[in-house]
Amino acid sequence: MADRFYGAVVGDQLTHQVTEAASTTSEAVELRIGDSAYSNKPQVLAAVEAILHYLKTVETDPIA
């Protein structure tokens, strides 16, 4: 598989602070997107938004 990994240090907010690689970025926050999802960017963005919404509204431990 040709997954892509996107990572950022906790507190980073700017696009130039995000790392992108074919293997783990070893950053504090990391997102892996499987290669089968690449062909549908809108659905990938919707899934990322769902994760963000979950973290904002549901998750309470330990990051809340």
N, C-alpha and C positions, 0 to 999 in steps of 0.2 A: 504494500500500500504506500501511497505517496501523500501521507498526511502533512498538513501544515500546522505549525505551532506559532502562536502569537503570545507574547509575554510582556509584562510590565512590572516594574517595582511598585510596591504599595505607595500610593500617593501620586504616581505619575498621572498626568491628565492630557498631555500633548501628543499628537500623532508621531512626532519624531522620537518620542521616548519609547515607543512600542518596538519590540524586536520581532522579526519573522524568520523562521528557519524550517528546515525539513526534519529536524529532531528537536527534542525538548530545549527550551530556552533557559531553563533553570532559574526563571524569575519567580517572584513570590506569587504572582497571579499569572495563570497560563490557560490558554484556550486551544484545544486541538480540534481541527476540522478535518474530517475524513475526505479523501479524494473523491468519493462518490457524490459528495454534496457540492463540489465546485461548480458543476454545470448549472446550478440554480441559486444564484446569489441572493435574490429576494427571499427565498426560503431560509437560507443560512442567516440572513439578517434578522428575520422574524424569530428564529430560534434563539439567537443571541439576545434579542429584546425580551423574550420569554424568560431566559435565565436572569437577566438584569432585573426584571419585574419580580421574579421569585426572591432574589436576594434582598430587594427593597421591602417586600411586603410579607414574606413568609419566614425566611431564615432569621433566627434570633440568636443562634449560638454557633461559633464564638465571635462572629464578625459584626454583630449588631451593635 
